[in-house]
Amino acid sequence: MSMIYDISIVAAIDFGVKYSTFAYAYKSNPTKLFINKNWPYCIANYKIPTVLKYDESFNLISWGYSALSERPRRNKRNKNSADTILVENFLLYLSKTNYKPYLPEGLDYKKAITDYLSKMGDVIKETFRNCSHIDFFKNVLIMLPISVEYDDKAKEIIRECAYNACLIDEKNSLRLQFITKHDAVSIHCIYYGEFNVSDGSTFMIVDCGCDTVELITQKLLENKKLGEITGRNEGFCGGNFVDDEFIKFLCRKVGPSAIDFVRKNHYGQLQYMIQEFCKRVKFPFTGQHEDFNQFNLDLEDLCPAIKQYVEGSKFDEMEEIEWCIEPDFEDVKAMFDPVIEKILQLIRTQLNAVRSCEAMILVGDFSQSRYLQARIKQEFYQRNINIIVPQNPTITIVEGAVQYGLMFNELDYLDKYRIKTNFPRVFEKTYGIKITRKWNSGDPIECKLPDGMINVFLRIAKQGDEIPTDTGISMIFSSNFISRNSLDLFVTDEYDVKYCDSPGVNLIGTFKINTPSTFKNNAISITLFFDDIKIKVVAQEVDVKTGWKYETVLDIIH
C-alpha cells in the first residue's frame, strides 16, 4: 500500500447519478477553492452530465455534454440512431435498492463507471498539467464523497474502477479517500459556511438528488465536533421523478405504447425532449402563476419519430392540434406536486422521530428548485426550524469534500472532528410497529375493522439502514396513548410493506408500558436498542420533570 506524503493538491470528485463535477484547492492556499467549469463542449457550467455514448461493440464514443442527444433532424439519419447506445444512471447499481436501471446486454456497470472516471481523470490531469513539480500519483489527494448507504463492497468496486481508470496507480492507494456526502455537507456548512448552527444543536441535512432524497439528522457537539447520527431516512423521490411525471403527461396525449416504442427505438429523441422540458420548464418553475411562461412542445420538431407510433383517436387528436402540446401552469404543477409531497413526508417522518431539530440544510441538484424550497419553508416554518439553502446547493458536497481533505496534514487525523463510535449496526431486516388509522378505499376490504379503522405497518428501520450500536431508534407518543395501548413490534425480510398481516411479516413481541397516573398527556419518548439476541425498550419523559423512566427487554432472537 502506497503511503501519503507531499500532498500539494486536494481534488474532490462528486460522482453523481445524473450530474458530476470536481473541485480542487492547493494546500499552499487552502482558502481558495476552484470548482471546475471548463468541460469538453461546454464552458461555464459547474456540472457535467453523467452520460456515456457507446458504439455497438461498447467502444466509448463520447461522454458528458457531447454524449447528450442533439436536436433530431426530420427525414435524415440522426447520429443518435440505433448504431449508438446512450448509457446513464449506471451508478445506481452500487445502491442497495432493488431498482436497477436498464443497461444493454453485454455492458457491465463496472465498465461504465470505469469509463466515466477515466474521462473525468483526463480532465483533472489536464487541469494540473502545467503545474510545475506536480506528480499526479504522488502529490494529488483525491476525495470521493459517497452515499452513507454504500457498504464496503460498493467502496471496493469504486476503488477498483478508479484504479482501472488510472486515477490511482495502486489499487489500495491512500491517495483515494472516501467521505460520506453528509459529512462533506457538515464540514462545509458548519466549519466554513456562514450558517448559525450552535453547539448542542441537532441539524438535518436534506440531500435532494436526482434520484434519491437522503435525510441525515446529527448533533453538533462542543467545539464543532460532529456527534452520532441520530436519524436517517431516504426515498426514491428526487428530481428525475418530475421528468417521469412529464412522460406520464405525454402518455396521456399520445398513448403509452407510443412512448414505449420511442424509448426502445429512438431513445436519443426521448432524451432530447426531456432535456428541453428541463431547460424550459422544470428548472425555471417557481410554483407562482406570475412567473410561469407558457411554452409550446412541438413533437414533430422535438421527437419526429413519435408520429409513426401514435394510433387511432390519439393520432386524430394530435393531427388536430398540429402535434403541438402546450402544458399550462396546473399541468406543470401536477408534475411537481406528487414528488414534492413524498419529500415532505420523508421530512415529517424524520422530524417526528427526533426530539428536536434546530436547522435544516438543503443540498443536492433538486434542492435548486425554487418551488421545492418554497414548499419546504411553507410546511415547516411553524416548527421554528432554521431552513438553510447554501448559495449554490449543487456544489456544497464537492466543496466540503475538498475542505475535509485540506483540514489534515496526515490521513490518520481524518476523524479528528468526529466523535468515535462503535462500528455501525446494519439492519438485515425491516422493523416496524402496528398503528391504527382510518380505512380508505385503497386498502384491502378484508382488513377493515368493525369501527372503520385498519391496522398498518409503520416502518421504524428498514433493511440496509446503519446505526451505531449504542444508539437507539426513538419515537414520540403521548402518555394518554401509551396508557391505553400496547406496542406490537414486527419484523420482515421485505424492503417495504404496508400491513402487519402481509406475507412474511412476523410479530416479534408486544410490550405494555404503564405511565404514572399523574401524567396529563405528557410527551413520552420510546427508544429501541438492538443487539444480536435482544431488543431493549426504554421509555422516558421528553421534558424530564419527574425523572420517570421505564425499561424492558424482548429476549427474542430476531
DOKEKE-191777 format. One record per residue: x, y negated, z of N, C-alpha, C in turn. Coordinates in steps of 0.001 Angstrom, whole numbers, plus 500000, padded with zeros to 6 digits. Layout:
BEGIN
XYZXYZXYZ...
END
This chain:
BEGIN
500852501198500000500000500000500000500882498759500000500612497834499085501417496617498986501132495706500167502133494935500576501999494016501685501661492624501171501022491835502026500682490459501698501845489562502112502338488796501165503347487806501503503357486740500418503806485579500799503966484482499837502692484178499063501571484156499737500329483775499060500337482266498846500189481861497592500173480442497240498785479962496838497964480882496327496640480528495821495622481524496360494497481006496799493362481861497172492274481669496126491886482761495479490823482715494468489684483623494915488459483200494697487279483997495049486419484198493811485917485420493658485025485758492545483654486077493115482664485273492792481283485575493154480686486353491983480737487664492094480307488582491035478826488863491263477968488186490510476531488275490739475826489150489723474615489571490071473828490419489181473519489695487876473181488412487971472773487659486783473815486634486346474470485996487308475484484993487000476684485194487916477850484794487432479078484926488212479883483643488112480859483505489005481739482347488958483004482655489741483980481752489660485136481876490532485609480494490934486251480451492091486786479205492638488155479492493220488917478431493451490260478645493989490754477390494689491807477584495457492472476468496127493926476849496362494774475823496394496192476032496696496409475908498197497183476804498746497435476754500184498190475493500571498882474914499614499610473670499886498664472476500001497434472612499477496441471550499552495071472185499807494859472768500999493672473589501237492358472839501289492374471536501398491115470783501481490485470545500117491218470825499066490709470578497713490383471904497037489101472155496828488649473371496164488289473085494713488585474035493859488276473921492442487259475013492072486126474609491530485128475556491017485274475565489507485541476726488943485796476788487510484568476363486703484797475488485732483720475059484819484156475187483366485264475857483151485804475991481799485700477453481370484571477789480741484310479160480325484384479279478808484660480462478298484614480643476838483233480281476297483196479417475320481978478972474640481088478090475508481590477644476632480790476749477470481697476004478436481519474696478496482276473865479424481274473066480256481579472906481522480812472062482458479747472825483226479684474142483093478778474947483922479588475692484976479075475698486214479780476416487272479730477927487070478652478421486480478450479862486410478398480356484973478704481637484825478676482286483529477780483518483633476961483797482628476050484951482717476815486272482871476272487150483700476851488488483863476234489387482805476694489196481582476151489895480413477311490383479560477157491580478999478155492158478096477474492572476796478232492499475715477719492973474431478706493998473864478179495199473547478986496298473023478552496650471608479454497328470881479027497940469630478498499335469944478132500064468898477507501367469105478429502381469765479737502148469693480714503045470319481131502546471692480423501544472190480679500939473501482049500277473583482474499724472461483619498819472483483085497425472788483730496742473711483252495425474128483454494405473015482372493732472645482436492699471608482579491318472235481759491029473254481790489703473871481194489799475272481349488713476010480836488671477377480388487254477685479615487100478763479211485768479203478343485062478193478641483789477975477806482968477089477796483487475664478920483994475196478969484467473813478166485743473611477844486451474711477037487662474598475541487368474624475173486145475035473757485795475059473190485764473654471919486048473576471269486083472267471167484695471664471326484645470349471171483398469618469736483279469112469377482072468664468032481883468111467852482810466911466788483597466905466558484530465787466383483773464478466798484428463416466639483842462083465615484667461309464573483998460854463491484711460178463987485321458869463531486571458649463789487278457392465274487478457120466089487353458148467512487603457983467965488552459081468980489309458757469536490235459742470234489412460814469889489658462062470461488928463185471652489667463741472602488925464242473768489541464878473345490432466032472258490064466740471803490819467900470823491902467475471142492633466442470248493682465967470671494998466585470173496099466005470357497396466634471809497853466660472710497204465895474102497651465888474901497067467047474289496230467872474936495743469088474042496047470285474675496192471429473957496587472640474242495563473730473187494923474236473318493988475354473146494746476665474031494467477603474010495156478894474025494109480000473094494205480931473034493288482063472481494015483278472534493380484433472013493922485695472738495179486160473886495489485582474584496736485908475124496763487336475290495605487950475806495564489310474815496154490317473547496254489923472542496820490818472789498299491110473632498941490320473945500345490580474734500525491873475298499449492412476019499538493675475098499380494879473868498938494668472947498721495775472297500037496173471675500030497356471070501244497879469619501412497443469119500467496676467741500565496231467566501697495227466345502197495141466043503249494165465921502693492757465772501367492646465635500760491314467003500672490644467119501280489496468332501192488704467962500695487309468613499634486835468268499085485518468656500041484393468062499804483250468363500636482083469788500411481601470488501498481359471767501466480674471702502468479528472236502107478366472185503045477239472936504328477552472424505426477049473057506724477280474499506705476787475394507154477634476808507178477273477621506040477868476942505046478450477650503924479071477527504032480582478653504174481259478673504263482709478751502861483304478035502648484411478025501314485021479406500894485490480264501857485835481621501513486273482426500903485127482191501372483911482862500778482766482408499337482571481103499102482738480591497733482595481204496818483654481275497287484902481884496474485963483345496199485653484053497222485220485480497065484880485662496074483737484856496216482690484988495319481532484726493871481919483722493662482767483408492284483147484508491705484031484995492472484995486073491987485853487344491732485046487573492530484010488744492325483154488671490969482450487499490642481913487335489350481245487394488194482237486799488381483409486908487354484440488361487173484858489082488287484965490504488216485305491314487462484268490949487623482987491649486880481925491497485373482126490285484946482489490048483514482716490851483028483913490874483804484980491617483407486183493113483322485893493634484322485224495075484336484914495444483176483995494556482866483041494821481741482151494816480427482924493961480323483930493901479118484756495234478856485455495892479930485880497143479787486635498384479974485763498189480105484459499317480436483582500414479388483616500035478138483733501030477061483711501532476670485094501104477413486119501610477138487478503010477734487615503938476890487881505329477357487969505528478230489200506336479249489054506732480130490148505558480898490752504507481136489953503366481912490443503373483280489772503518484308490571503368485690490119501967486131490540501098486376489565499701486655489872499554487814490848500363488877490686500217490059491520500906489934492874501563488818493118502210488618494422501704487380495152501350486352494405501090485053495026499626484635495038498719485468494524497303485127494468496509486129495315495793485614496301494892486427497119493484486310496539492860487448496275491519487467495689490512487847496765489544486965496988488437487228497906487204487559497081486496488615497474485320489025496718484139489139497666483231488154497662482036488235498525481061489286498017480551490104498940479646491190498573478442491190499500477398491901499097476206492039499923476533492828501177475858492506502270476076493212503529475645494673503431474811495007502441474349496392502297475386497282501634476438496721501038477437497545500365478187498386501394478204499691501198478907500578502113480330500815501610481054501685502312482453501939501946482573502507500539481600503302500123481642503871498769481546502774497718480631501817497927480485500720496972481766499880496909482367499622498061483614498852498096484726499595497363484767500907497548485797501699496886485614501651495366484363501687494908484100501613493465484550500259492912484220499178493618484644497849493158486159497759493119486816498289494149488280498244494193488882499027493020488315500193492751488797500991491623488608500245490304487436499612490141487177498847488916488119497648488805488378496977489925489293495835489920490703496265489530491101497450489998492424497979489621492468498299488130491435498966487631491394499297486195491287498053485329490761496953485907490632495694485171491895494840485290492913495362485974494196494664486145494078493379486966493123493364487896493078492260488848494076492474489976494377493731490263495390494095491247496296495140490614497548495219491095498495496154490492498611497460491272497958497532492436497869498774493193496438498922493670495912500141493628494509500339493976494199499883495393495134500097496311494915499732497711495569498408498080495791497569497091496454496292497342495683495449498351496416494880499290495805493987500278495470492624499682495883492397498453495577491110497820494108491001497405493387492100497435491943492068497198491254492318498529490497491335498991489807491446500267488318491150500072487474491863500814486029491672500747485562490814501920484533490061501680483855489295502722482366489365502421481541489536503438480104489549503177479652488153502765478634488113501945478151486825501458477651485945502591477013486543503590476507485711504675477653485152505514478766485903505646479934485351506335480508484168505558480546484297504227481059483206503404480205481954503557478885482144503574477987481004503762478203480382505138478321481234506160478518480738507525479794479912507621480865480422507033482144479703507060481998478335506414481372478296505247481264477023504519480367476029505244479204476505505674478220475583506241478567475146507663479171476012508442479414475699509846480778475065510074481810475577509391483152475051509626483509473895508699482932473896507488483319472894506502482160472000506079480936472423506349479785471649505902479473470505506833478466469760506485478038468607507277476750468922508022476563470182508374475304470607508954475440470707510460474448470223511140474480470163512598473877471437513185474702472493513259474312473733513913475155473835515171474534473674516320475278473572517572475572474946518162476599474998519018476958476237519700475753476767520478475577478072520427474460478696521116473204478812520279473203478195519111472019478222518249471974479504517422470769479910517103470561481008516164470181480413514818470824480878513773470530480361512438470256481519511491469506481230510455469153482229509454469689481799508097470359482712507419470801482479506046469811483173505119469218482418504215468270482952503238468949482891501875469450484031501437470171484126500165469189484551499084468707483567498333467724483816497271468469484037495961468771485274495671469474485589494440468525485776493278469076486292492189468254486503491005467362487733491147467859488749491837467063489962492011466632490152493461467581490084494389467243490320495783467243489022496578466452489023497641466483487961498638466906488618499947467990488135500517468556488746501717468559487737502855468030488159503992467958487293505165468852487856506269469675487000506828470545487380507943470336486362509060470056486856510273469947485986511439471143486241512342471785485159512773473026485276513515473119484157514536473886484392515591474045483386516634475420482753516529475469481452516766476731480729516797477141480577518263478277481173518609478739481163519987479637479947520251480259479927521408481140478808521753482326478753520803482807477524520594483967477286519731483744477764518308482491477683517872482122478005516491482424479455516107482395480363517084482582481765516763481244482375516353481313483272515367480105483918514874479785485117515747478580485156516281478153486273517091477622487409516246477022488360516917476488489524516232475308489146515340475110489965514325473903489840513513472719490309514347471743489453514508470579489793515335469370490195514504469445490065513218468326490477512378468711490457510912468127491363510144468408491424508712467175491929507995466895491339506854465759491771506054466063491455504599465502492195503704465715491932502282464538492452501479464418491924500285463358492376499396463695492043497960463115492782497049463307492504495623462265491481495189462600490221495394461684489132495045462486487886494665463599488100493968464434486989493532463898486308492285464678485382491755464236484541490648463868485288489390464487486468489151464168487214487939462720487690487905462101487775489085460721488253489120459747487183488613460181485925488589459395484898487893459432485169486391460609485579485897460716485960484490459774487128484177459684488088485108458780489224484901457321488771484811456972487778485643455603487246485582455356486549484250456384485908483705456269485296482385456009486363481323456718487492481425456499488589480473455077489140480603454573489238481834453188489688482032452208488719481373452523487425481456451697486407480801451678486648479284452851486934478709452919487217477276452139488490476930452217489494477823451488490744477572449982490493477456449482489563478247448045489253478181447691488563476872448663487945476241448412487247474974448545488164473763449570489014473751449859489818472551449678491309472773449432491711474025449283493125474329450577493718474862450504494570475880451723495142476476452523496022475526451845496698474596452579497574473666453500496770472762453064495573472369453900494729471511455183494332472245455046493954473506456226493583474290457140494787474480456560495971474706457363497183474876458181497477473627457568497330472453458294497589471206459415496566470993459140495316471313460180494284471167461330494566472129460994494946473365462049495249474346462920496407473860462296497393473246463034498575472814463833498331471540463255497602470589463870497492469263464518496146468970464149495105469738464677493758469471464959493051470794465715493710471645465915493182472993466535491786472969467380491522471998468013490213471907466999489092471751465938489341470951464908488319470768464114488106472061463837489189472775463136489051474048463997488275475046465278488584475083466181487887475990466259486402475636466283486093474349466351484688473938465091483935474361463940484595474241462681483958474630462675483667476137463220484599476945463312484378478391464287483245478688465389483178477943466348482076478120465663480729477912464868480636476856464192479375476555463150479046477624462451480062478108461485479846479184462193479295480434463316479904480788464048479454481985464528478013481823465082477715480683465664476387480443464597475299480382463478475605479750462474474571479502461362474525480545461177475626481290460030475694482203460450476048483628461091477190483776461377477710485115462282476782485916463408476386485363464362475570486108463811474185486457463080473505485550462582472161485899461320472160486779460656473300486964459343473316487620459455472918489091458649471936489501458683471437490880457425471782491668456393472260490976455127472512491651454233471288491733454655470174491127453886468934491130453335468660489734452032468377489653451411468113488350452113466988487600452451465936488330453017464763487654454391465023487036455081466088487498456402466402486948456333467385485790455158467948485540455051469034484572454953468501483154455782469041482280455751468687480860455253469895480061454152469700479352453609470770478526454634471178477479454714472463477213455672472926476210454990473919475288455539474038474099454979474894473063455883476096472864455294477304472954456044478547472773455686479109471398456514478835470415456282479278469041456886480669468868456042481700468916456552483072468853457167483387467496456659482786466431457255483025465116458680482494465060458977481484465852460309480897465875461213481614466880460669481881468089461486482447469161461617483959469077460605484614468548460599486084468519459851486566467279460403486341466088459684486660464845459325488140464705460075489025465362459804490459465219458493490872465862457951490052466741456796490474467526455531490648466683455421489918465544454190489951464749453850491352464261454873492118463947454627493447463383454048494427464410454112494060465685453665494979466734452331494562467373451801493401467003450542492931467573449391493447466708448381493992467365447312494657466628445928494162467049444946494463466174443539494260466486443176492826466813442331492670467831441821491350468188442943490429468668443990491005469283445118490189469734445800489509468542445912490253467437446518489678466229445657488534465698444347488755465649443442487722465148443510486462466022443559486669467331443636485522468252444930484741468055446031485454467854447316484768467661447363484059466309446756484658465291446698484003463980445922482689464081444856482711464877444012481530465006444763480367465642445672480657466565446443479582467212447840479451466600448022480086465422449262479993464651450476480441465460450262481457466297451332482093467065452039481122468009451320480095468414451872479115469360451112479206470686451833479421471753451244479528473087451689478326473915450744477725474628451062476564475463450627476836476906451498477452477705451141477668479120450931476328479828449854476217480592449617474973481317450211475061482724449983474030483508450557473949484848450144475135485711448854475479485683448365476574486517448935477911486069449154478075484764449774479310484259451173479482484851451953478409484817453333478484485312453352478654486829452490477935487502452423478067488961452091479501489350451222480147488583450840481527488859451994482497488630452993482080487851454190482915487674455096482838488898455130481693489545455981481491490723455339482032492006454046481795492177453410481994493480453538483401494056453302484470493280453437485799493902454860486116494359455840485578493663457243485797494040457573485009495305457176483749495325457463482904496482456734483410497722455517483908497554454771484423498706455509485610499342456134486446498523456910487565499067458114487058499856458744486004499366459880485425500087459419484842501419458308484119501390457778483545502629457429484637503636456885485748503153456538486837504054457786487472504662458845487590503882460114488090504423460598487195505561460536485872505335460999484931506352460106485005507587458772485067507388457864485177508523458206486406509372458388487529508705458694488765509411459985488633510206460997488019509591462275487854510277462148486916511466461431485816511301461266484869512403460487485493513552459526486320513234458733486959514282459530488003515060460649488444514481461455489483515125462558488914516010462773487599515969463820486988516780463184486005517747463895485734518831463335484865519855463273483415519406464293482995518686464336481593518255465186481485517000464995480402516299465806480116515119465825478607514944467006478020515116467115476570515067467399476028513669467978476863512796468346476378511460468163477474510425467790477070509224467626477982508094468407477410506920469350478185506383470228477726505305469853478459504026469463477712502996469043478297501720470211478282500741470578479458500234471651479565499249471201480516498149472031480642497115471720481539496013471092480814494842471110481468493695470668480837492452469210480376492500468316481215493040466900480855493033466586479762494049467460479564495022467211478514496015467331477122495415467814477030494172467820475743493461466411475273493140465465476197493077464099475853492683463503474840493650463146473701493142462558472665493992461183473094494505460496473904493728459199474406494174459374475374495345460346476276495244460618477199496341461035476428497595461911475441497446462328474635498593461134473962499259460261473394498436459090472684498973458160473633499708457945474833499160457052475794499810457614476265501152458925476480501212459545476917502473459441475809503519459713474582503128459618473468504082458177473268504540457240473404503624455827473251503967455371474342504933455852475553504737455422476692505539455977476661506952457233476197507106457911476388508381458276475091509115457834473953508624458249472709509266457694472589510683456535473193510953455932473099512278456673473938513319457568474814512887458324475647513820459577474939514334459748473701513961460900472917514417462220473566514017462277474034512773463488474645512227464141473648511267465435473454511438466191472585510540466465473354509252465741473019508182465895473717506902466950472997506077468030473725505787469226473147505172469377473673503748469515472770502800469813473137501417471140472475501053472220473233500900473502472634500517473380471842499225474325470962499016474284470102497830474213470915496548474939472014496486474848472928495351474781474348495900473583474861496161473456476167496824473959477341496008474191477138494714474640478255493878476120478548494058476884477599494599478327477823494745478760477876496200477804477846497123478136477884498548478900479150498907478483480284498359479125481561498681480574481580498224480821481177496989482187481248496476483087480225497171482535479064497539483317478086498290483703478640499662482726479266500340483009479829501650484020480947501595483986481734500520484945482830500381486373482301500229486531481229499465487856480614499343488307480054500695487411479336501352487753478735502643488100479802503672487423480947503598487723482053504509489152482540504306489545482698503040490895483152502750491969482158503143491630480859503117492601479816503460492804479658504962491895480180505763491936479934507206493043480701507916493624481655507221494537482563507909495887482650507199496926482742507992498263482917507441498528484376507101497914485283507836498081486707507584496707487362507669496515488418506900495211489063506846494836489749508150495815489974509045495486490554510344494558489645511129494493488352510754493685487404511502492356487087510816491962487954509896490720487680509176489497487687510092489571488350511225488444488414512143488583487430513293489434486455513142489707485519514240488444484822514725487569484487513795486388483718514163485137484570514303485324485881514429484167486750514632484357487529515923483311487592516735483350488393517942483409489867517549484323490603518136484461492020517819483227492789518284482729493670517443481610494529517818481958495961517455481201496890517984481405498276517619481013498486516165481422499616515612481084499943514229479568499984514097479008499343513090477553499252512992476897500607512730475695500748513275474897501938513015474148501722511703474179502735510841473424502703509591472223503624509750471045503065509613469833503868509769469690504823508588469607506109508904469419507117507870467945507349507565467070506795508410465632506927508213464969505556508396463716505482508057462931504266508233462045504410509471462052503390510328461293503420511568460203502357511540459112502660512225458021501693512284457098501982513446456220501040513729455209501211514765453826501087514145452845501602514876451458501536514397450828500226514848450247499513513900449450498338514240448075498487513573447115497790514095445749497875513572445350496528512980444845496573511776444349495356511124443018495657510451442420494628509874441136494785509195441317495559507892440469496548507656440497497315506414440105496414505244440797496585504097440399495853502896440230496814501733439746496301500638439354497152499508440521497912498899441729497459499135442883498158498587443351499324499419442772499505500603443160500588501500442337501842501220442867503035501556442091504280501363440828504268502219439729504618501624438450504594502340438438505624503464439167506744503260439168507792504282439928507383505542440718506297505467441472505830506631440733504734507395439574504341506919438829503265507554438252503729508891438481502956509941437985503294511262436526502847511421435796503404512377434372503046512551434139501562512771435112500872513363434938499437513629435411498559512480435696499187511307436101498413510137437577498064510107438359498675510971439796498415511021440544499587510396441888499467510326442727500542509790444078500488510491444659501656510759445994501740511337447035501764510224448011500872510305449047500786509273450426500890509904451417501188509067452814501358509463453517500012509337453992499459510468454765498217510452456241498573510557456970498379509480458387498760509440459216497844510328460061498448511170460960497656512018462416497873511639462707498957510951464070499204510465463968500141509279464613499782508192464483500628507018465779501368506731465637502432506005466759503281505639467853502448504969469075502562505489470203501800504942470539500554505726469641500093506598469941498928507431471121499230508352471919498198508613473027498320509551472759497436510765473194497919511940473042497134513150474136497569514119474799496631514802475807497025515800475203497962516833476015498907517298475484499951518164474955499410519480475436498258519934474967497711521199473910496631521003473336496572519808472290495593519513470981496316519225469891495807519753468599496429519537467759495678518517466606496250518227465621495631517345464488495109518227464230493816518145463281493175519055461992492793518361460902492862519127459578492433518680458938491655519818458086490712519482457422489879520476455922490200520488455384490479521660453957490730521830453442489880522994452145489719523078451555489077524248451360490128525339451417489692526587451237490639527688449826491224527682448851490463527212447485490989527106447421492174526149448119492040525001448139493139524027448841494352524616449986494122525273450765495225525829449967495976526890449229495247527734448489495891528821447324496728528310446822496389527117445659497107526575446032498248525640447257498240525117447616499178524057448923499902524371449018501138523892450295501835523887450972501559522550452261501805522479453009501615521240453444502972520719453084503271519481453458504525518825454601504264517866455690505024518017456865504856517163456932506001516163457081505663514876457080506652513805458407506606513044458698507696512330459903507790511512459562508482510210460267508120509146460057508737507836461349508689507031461483509618506104462618509606505179462373508688503999461133508206503868460785507343502744461332505933502978461618505245501875462167503887501960461100502891502397459880503103501926458809502152502232457486502906502259456731502767503339455411503402503448454433502375503997453127502652503817452101501715504258451319502218505474451165503546505563450259504067506568450956505122507429450552505176508699451180506106509633450842507558509317449747507793508594449383509167508240449787509515506809450677508703506223451187509017504888452054510274504958452175511017503864453025512224503853454459511876504255455031512701505129456418512505505531456613511554506695455530510962507227455629510046508371455312510839509641456237510811510604456086511615511814456159510727513058455357511084514060455354510375515335456543510820516177457366509853516603458479510155517499457989510224518939457227509226519329456741509195520695455864507995520944455200508020522085454309506938522495454757506434523853454797505118524008455131504587525324454115503520525724453775503572527014452815502648527597453550501769528601453394500457528462454086499512529333453039498783530175453189498888531469452277498214532383452885496899532842452284495806532418452791494487532803452152494055534120452818493162534852452245492670536116450886492018535906449998492223536857448641491674536758448631490153536791449735489568537255449812488100537333450087487457535981450487488271535006450794487711533688449504487258533006449519486056532456448384485500531726448799485232530279448753486278529485449125486187528067450569485717527877451475486168528774452885485841528655453481486501527418454529485894526871455234486490525729456185487569526238456061488773525663456878489908526078457744490350524897459058490473525148459986490986524143460188492475524370459995493264523341460262494696523392461419494992522440462491495562522985463698495840522211463975497331522218464249497879521031464568499295520873466060499439520594466736500263521407468157500565521218468274502026520769468948502235519645469049503569519060470432504159519309470484505468519642471737506191519525471419507558518928472350508499519019472194509746518276471102510667518820470758510546520108469814511512520673468638510866521389468636509558521528467524508933522248467295507504521756466135507007522134465783505618521856465433504974523193466144503944523529465907503226524783465002502037524502463955501898525310462993500815525146463126499868526334463352498583526045463490497573527093462446496488526844461592496248527848460594495179527759460883494157528846460806492875528482461025491831529480460352490543529030460152489643529989459562488350529689460474487550528764459888486857527795460690485987526928461165484772527716460261484082528382460637482967529257460810483536530661462054483803531018462329484558532239461940483726533459460726483982533963460223483253535129460180484154536368459826485413536173459675486320537313460804487330537413461620487442536336462669488455536335462152489844536027460868489933535593460280491241535298460977491903534116461267493191534259461922493961533204461488495410533325461258496052532207460798497440532191461652498205531186462102499414531574462901500252530686462343501668530679462403502297529512462056503705529388462891504288528259462983505591528228463803506263527220462985507361526562463032507410525238462441508515524491463549509516524221463586510600524987464641511611524838464286512572523713464318512032522499463938512824521333465012512653520273465517513769519790466494513698518699465748513319517439466149512158516884465395511647515760466205511777514475
END
